[in-house]
Each structure stands twice: as C-alpha cells, then as structure tokens.
C-alpha cells in the first residue's frame, strides 16, 4: 500500500477561496448550525470534524447552494453567494461530492466523467489529467457504476468532481461504508487535488487521525457550533479532540 503524501508544509496562498461568517443554517427556518465561521484558503485542505448530527452535512449543503441559509454570509473569492442556487455555483467553480456518492448505476465510468466534464479538446485534456491522478478509474472506464466496488464508486464520485477542475471542492463523508485500508488510499487524493489541481478543499470525515494527516487545518463542530479549530499538526496532539469529535464535548 503506497504511503500517503505528506501534508503541505508551505504557507497557503494569500486571500481566501471560501469565507463563511456568522452562518445560521438548517431546515424550515429551524437552525441546525449556529454562528458558524470558517475559512479555506486557495490550495488548502481543511477538515470539518464532529459527531453525527453536529451539522457537518448541513454546512456543506448550505455552502454548495442546496440549502438557503437562515442568515449569515458565504463568500466565494470575495463575493457573497449565500442563497445562490447550486447549479450557478457549479458554474463558478464549486464542486460537491455528496454523502452517498449520488452516482447513476446504469451509466459507465466514462459516461459519468463526460457528463461532468463535457466534450471537446479541453475537456478531454482534463479527463486524461484526472485518469493520471486516479489510474484505477482507467481500468474500469467501460464498467457501469452499479457494478463497481464501494471504493471504486467513491473514487468515481471524487473523479466526477475533479474533472470539472473546481476552485472549491466540498467532500462529505468519503469514507462512509468503506474499510479503513480503502480510506487510507482515498484520502490522499484530496491533498493531490489541492497541490496538483490548485483546488481548495473542505471535507467532512469521521476518521479523525487520517483526516488530520492530510489536512492543513481543521474545525471541530459539535451541537451546531465550532468548538475547536487550529492547525492539523497541533490538533493531532490534543487529547480532547477525540472527545470533541466523537462525543461532542471539549475539555474544560
């Protein structure tokens, strides 16, 4: 099994790809997330950690335009896009890999990539670049998504997002239902997306130790609020992170 690439050691570029300020978000005007503030810089990988029900998926869906925020701002490259429909944000360079993958079982791997990346010489170049990053997908281009293994399906879901060359990549629970050994192979793809494609990455993950290995920074969300944040290297040393991530609590 290849060793995962090391986390970035150089300082991220200046400016921010994503800035969320004082965000209240939920469903039918009932907040699940409250007073949320977070940032992702260009080329940075940021983990959003926390227990089930903390509001992680709600946060990603609201940033991606699938839910309208109750209040607060969501800025992409300096522009407030809170409440902008998801298809508009996709054209502006945002890509979401949702929990559950949302693949079409009857379509092949190649058809998924073509639908996402389009046609033409430029699109073909992006597809080839992606297949060099994810050579496992090249082996099953003609296979239908419904016949792929769980790991292959998740790789396709990530590849479908990356073939669009996103400026901001959101990934929700890419390890869901997968064995840890498969997760160890998949998570470094997010680091490569940042370093090789220049994408800014915000991802939700339950495997805390693995997530912090490939992240620059992390936020811990519990009961709808940010309870802890900081550089990934520092959070790896803090024992209360496990309590914050799995129990929704922090040490006094």
MIGUTOR-966060 format. One record per residue (C-alpha): residue number from 1; residue in one letter; x negated, y negated, z. Coordinates in Angstrom, 1 decimal, m for minus. Last residue first. Example, Ala and Ser with C-alpha at 12.3 -4.5 7.8 and 13.67 -1.06 7.14 Angstrom:
% residues 2
2, S, m13.7, 1.1, 7.1 $
1, A, m12.3, 4.5, 7.8 $
//
This chain:
% residues 252
252, X, 12.7, m22.4, 30.3 $
251, X, 12.2, m19.6, 27.9 $
250, X, 14.4, m19.6, 24.8 $
249, X, 17.6, m17.7, 24.1 $
248, X, 19.4, m16.4, 21.0 $
247, X, 18.8, m12.8, 22.0 $
246, X, 16.9, m11.6, 18.9 $
245, X, 15.1, m14.7, 17.6 $
244, X, 14.9, m16.8, 20.7 $
243, X, 13.9, m13.8, 22.9 $
242, X, 11.3, m12.8, 20.3 $
241, X, 10.0, m16.4, 20.1 $
240, X, 9.6, m16.5, 23.9 $
239, X, 6.3, m14.6, 23.5 $
238, X, 4.7, m17.5, 21.7 $
237, X, 1.5, m16.5, 19.8 $
236, X, 3.2, m15.9, 16.5 $
235, X, 4.9, m19.3, 16.9 $
234, X, 1.5, m21.0, 16.7 $
233, X, 0.5, m19.3, 13.4 $
232, X, 3.9, m20.0, 12.0 $
231, X, 3.6, m23.7, 12.5 $
230, X, 6.4, m25.2, 14.5 $
229, X, 10.1, m24.9, 15.4 $
228, X, 12.3, m23.8, 18.3 $
227, X, 15.9, m24.1, 19.4 $
226, X, 17.5, m25.3, 16.2 $
225, X, 21.2, m25.3, 16.8 $
224, X, 24.1, m23.1, 15.6 $
223, X, 24.1, m20.8, 18.6 $
222, X, 20.5, m19.9, 17.9 $
221, X, 18.2, m21.1, 15.1 $
220, X, 14.5, m20.6, 15.2 $
219, X, 12.6, m22.7, 12.6 $
218, X, 9.4, m21.6, 11.0 $
217, X, 6.2, m22.9, 9.4 $
216, X, 3.6, m21.8, 6.8 $
215, X, 5.1, m18.4, 6.3 $
214, X, 3.7, m15.1, 5.1 $
213, X, 2.7, m13.6, 8.5 $
212, X, 5.6, m15.3, 10.3 $
211, X, 8.2, m13.3, 8.2 $
210, X, 6.4, m10.0, 8.9 $
209, X, 6.5, m10.6, 12.7 $
208, X, 10.1, m11.8, 12.7 $
207, X, 11.6, m9.0, 10.6 $
206, X, 15.1, m10.6, 10.7 $
205, X, 14.6, m12.9, 7.8 $
204, X, 16.1, m16.1, 6.3 $
203, X, 14.1, m17.9, 3.7 $
202, X, 13.2, m21.4, 2.7 $
201, X, 10.7, m21.5, m0.3 $
200, X, 9.3, m24.5, m2.2 $
199, X, 8.4, m23.3, m5.7 $
198, X, 4.9, m24.0, m7.2 $
197, X, 5.1, m21.0, m9.5 $
196, X, 1.8, m19.4, m8.4 $
195, X, 1.4, m20.5, m4.7 $
194, X, 5.1, m20.8, m3.7 $
193, X, 6.4, m17.9, m5.7 $
192, X, 3.3, m15.9, m4.5 $
191, X, 4.2, m16.5, m0.9 $
190, X, 7.7, m15.4, m1.6 $
189, X, 6.5, m12.3, m3.3 $
188, X, 4.6, m11.5, 0.0 $
187, X, 8.0, m10.5, 1.5 $
186, X, 8.6, m7.6, m0.9 $
185, X, 5.9, m5.1, m0.2 $
184, X, 6.1, m5.3, 3.6 $
183, X, 9.9, m5.1, 3.2 $
182, X, 9.5, m1.8, 1.4 $
181, X, 7.5, m0.4, 4.3 $
180, X, 10.1, m1.8, 6.8 $
179, X, 12.9, 0.3, 5.1 $
178, X, 15.6, m1.7, 3.4 $
177, X, 19.2, m2.3, 4.4 $
176, X, 18.8, m6.1, 4.6 $
175, X, 15.1, m7.0, 3.9 $
174, X, 16.0, m10.0, 1.5 $
173, X, 18.0, m11.5, 4.3 $
172, X, 19.0, m14.8, 2.6 $
171, X, 16.5, m16.4, 0.1 $
170, X, 16.5, m20.0, m0.9 $
169, X, 14.1, m21.1, m3.6 $
168, X, 13.5, m24.8, m4.3 $
167, X, 11.8, m26.0, m7.5 $
166, X, 13.1, m23.0, m9.3 $
165, X, 11.3, m21.5, m12.3 $
164, X, 14.5, m19.9, m13.7 $
163, X, 12.8, m16.5, m13.8 $
162, X, 12.3, m16.8, m10.1 $
161, X, 16.0, m16.4, m9.3 $
160, X, 16.5, m13.3, m11.4 $
159, X, 13.2, m11.9, m10.1 $
158, X, 14.4, m12.2, m6.5 $
157, X, 17.6, m10.3, m7.2 $
156, X, 15.6, m7.8, m9.3 $
155, X, 13.2, m7.2, m6.4 $
154, X, 16.2, m6.6, m4.2 $
153, X, 17.6, m4.1, m6.6 $
152, X, 14.3, m2.4, m6.9 $
151, X, 14.0, m2.1, m3.1 $
150, X, 17.5, m0.6, m2.9 $
149, X, 16.9, 1.9, m5.6 $
148, X, 18.1, 1.1, m9.1 $
147, X, 21.0, 2.9, m10.8 $
146, X, 23.6, 0.1, m10.2 $
145, X, 21.2, m2.4, m11.8 $
144, X, 21.3, m0.6, m15.1 $
143, X, 18.0, 0.6, m16.5 $
142, X, 16.4, m0.9, m19.6 $
141, X, 14.0, m3.2, m17.9 $
140, X, 13.0, m0.4, m15.4 $
139, X, 9.2, m0.2, m15.7 $
138, X, 8.9, m4.0, m16.3 $
137, X, 10.6, m4.5, m12.9 $
136, X, 7.7, m2.8, m11.0 $
135, X, 5.3, m5.3, m12.6 $
134, X, 6.7, m8.1, m10.5 $
133, X, 4.2, m11.0, m10.9 $
132, X, 3.3, m10.0, m14.4 $
131, X, 7.0, m9.5, m15.1 $
130, X, 7.7, m13.0, m13.9 $
129, X, 5.2, m14.5, m16.3 $
128, X, 6.7, m12.5, m19.2 $
127, X, 10.2, m13.8, m18.3 $
126, X, 8.9, m17.4, m18.1 $
125, X, 7.3, m17.0, m21.5 $
124, X, 10.5, m15.6, m23.0 $
123, X, 12.4, m18.6, m21.6 $
122, X, 10.0, m20.9, m23.3 $
121, X, 10.3, m19.1, m26.6 $
120, X, 14.1, m18.9, m26.7 $
119, X, 16.7, m17.3, m24.5 $
118, X, 18.2, m18.0, m21.1 $
117, X, 16.5, m17.4, m17.7 $
116, X, 19.5, m16.2, m15.7 $
115, X, 21.4, m14.3, m18.3 $
114, X, 18.1, m13.0, m19.8 $
113, X, 16.8, m11.8, m16.5 $
112, X, 20.1, m9.9, m15.7 $
111, X, 20.2, m8.5, m19.2 $
110, X, 16.6, m7.2, m18.8 $
109, X, 17.4, m5.5, m15.5 $
108, X, 20.4, m3.8, m17.1 $
107, X, 24.0, m4.7, m16.6 $
106, X, 26.7, m2.3, m15.2 $
105, X, 25.9, m2.9, m11.6 $
104, X, 26.1, m6.7, m11.8 $
103, X, 24.0, m8.0, m8.9 $
102, X, 25.1, m10.1, m6.0 $
101, X, 22.0, m9.4, m3.9 $
100, X, 23.8, m8.5, m0.6 $
99, X, 22.6, m11.7, 1.2 $
98, X, 22.2, m14.3, m1.5 $
97, X, 19.1, m15.1, m3.5 $
96, X, 19.7, m18.9, m4.1 $
95, X, 18.0, m21.0, m6.8 $
94, X, 17.7, m24.8, m6.8 $
93, X, 16.1, m26.5, m9.8 $
92, X, 18.4, m29.4, m10.7 $
91, X, 20.5, m27.1, m13.0 $
90, X, 21.1, m24.9, m10.0 $
89, X, 22.2, m27.9, m8.0 $
88, X, 25.0, m28.6, m10.6 $
87, X, 26.1, m25.0, m10.5 $
86, X, 26.3, m25.1, m6.7 $
85, X, 28.6, m28.1, m6.5 $
84, X, 27.3, m31.2, m4.8 $
83, X, 28.6, m31.5, m1.2 $
82, X, 25.4, m32.9, 0.2 $
81, X, 23.1, m33.9, m2.7 $
80, X, 21.3, m36.8, m1.1 $
79, X, 18.3, m37.6, m3.4 $
78, X, 14.7, m37.7, m2.1 $
77, X, 13.4, m34.6, m3.9 $
76, X, 16.5, m32.7, m2.7 $
75, X, 18.2, m34.3, 0.3 $
74, X, 21.0, m32.7, 2.3 $
73, X, 22.7, m35.1, 4.6 $
72, X, 25.0, m35.0, 7.6 $
71, X, 28.7, m34.2, 8.0 $
70, X, 31.2, m31.4, 7.6 $
69, X, 29.1, m29.9, 4.9 $
68, X, 30.7, m28.5, 1.7 $
67, X, 30.0, m24.8, 1.3 $
66, X, 28.6, m23.1, m1.8 $
65, X, 26.3, m26.1, m2.5 $
64, X, 23.0, m24.4, m2.0 $
63, X, 22.2, m26.4, 1.2 $
62, X, 25.6, m25.3, 2.6 $
61, X, 25.1, m21.7, 1.6 $
60, X, 21.6, m21.7, 3.2 $
59, X, 22.9, m23.2, 6.5 $
58, X, 25.9, m20.9, 6.6 $
57, X, 23.6, m17.9, 6.1 $
56, X, 21.5, m19.0, 9.1 $
55, X, 24.4, m19.9, 11.4 $
54, X, 23.4, m18.0, 14.6 $
53, X, 25.8, m15.2, 14.0 $
52, X, 23.2, m12.5, 13.8 $
51, X, 20.1, m13.6, 15.8 $
50, X, 17.5, m16.2, 14.6 $
49, X, 14.9, m17.1, 12.1 $
48, X, 14.6, m19.6, 9.3 $
47, X, 11.2, m19.1, 7.7 $
46, X, 9.4, m21.8, 5.7 $
45, X, 7.1, m21.3, 2.7 $
44, X, 5.6, m24.5, 1.3 $
43, X, 4.8, m25.4, m2.3 $
42, X, 6.6, m28.7, m2.1 $
41, X, 7.6, m29.5, 1.5 $
40, X, 10.5, m27.9, 3.3 $
39, X, 12.3, m29.9, 6.0 $
38, X, 14.7, m29.2, 8.8 $
37, X, 17.3, m30.9, 11.0 $
36, X, 20.5, m29.3, 12.2 $
35, X, 22.9, m31.4, 14.3 $
34, X, 25.4, m28.5, 14.6 $
33, X, 25.8, m25.3, 12.6 $
32, X, 29.0, m23.2, 12.9 $
31, X, 31.3, m26.2, 12.8 $
30, X, 35.0, m25.8, 12.3 $
29, X, 36.1, m28.0, 9.4 $
28, X, 37.7, m25.1, 7.6 $
27, X, 34.3, m23.3, 7.6 $
26, X, 31.0, m24.4, 9.0 $
25, X, 28.4, m27.2, 8.6 $
24, X, 27.2, m30.1, 10.7 $
23, X, 23.9, m31.4, 9.4 $
22, X, 22.0, m34.1, 11.3 $
21, X, 19.3, m34.3, 8.5 $
20, X, 18.3, m31.7, 6.0 $
19, X, 15.2, m32.6, 3.9 $
18, X, 14.2, m30.4, 0.9 $
17, X, 11.4, m30.8, m1.7 $
16, X, 9.5, m33.1, 0.6 $
15, X, 6.6, m35.5, 0.1 $
14, X, 2.9, m34.8, 0.2 $
13, X, 1.5, m31.4, m1.0 $
12, X, 1.1, m28.7, 1.6 $
11, X, m2.2, m28.6, 3.6 $
10, X, m4.5, m25.7, 2.7 $
9, X, m4.4, m22.4, 4.6 $
8, X, m1.6, m20.6, 2.8 $
7, X, m0.7, m17.3, 4.4 $
6, X, m2.8, m14.3, 3.5 $
5, X, m1.7, m12.0, 0.7 $
4, X, m0.1, m8.8, 1.8 $
3, X, m2.3, m5.7, 1.8 $
2, X, m1.6, m3.3, m1.0 $
1, X, 0.0, 0.0, 0.0 $
//
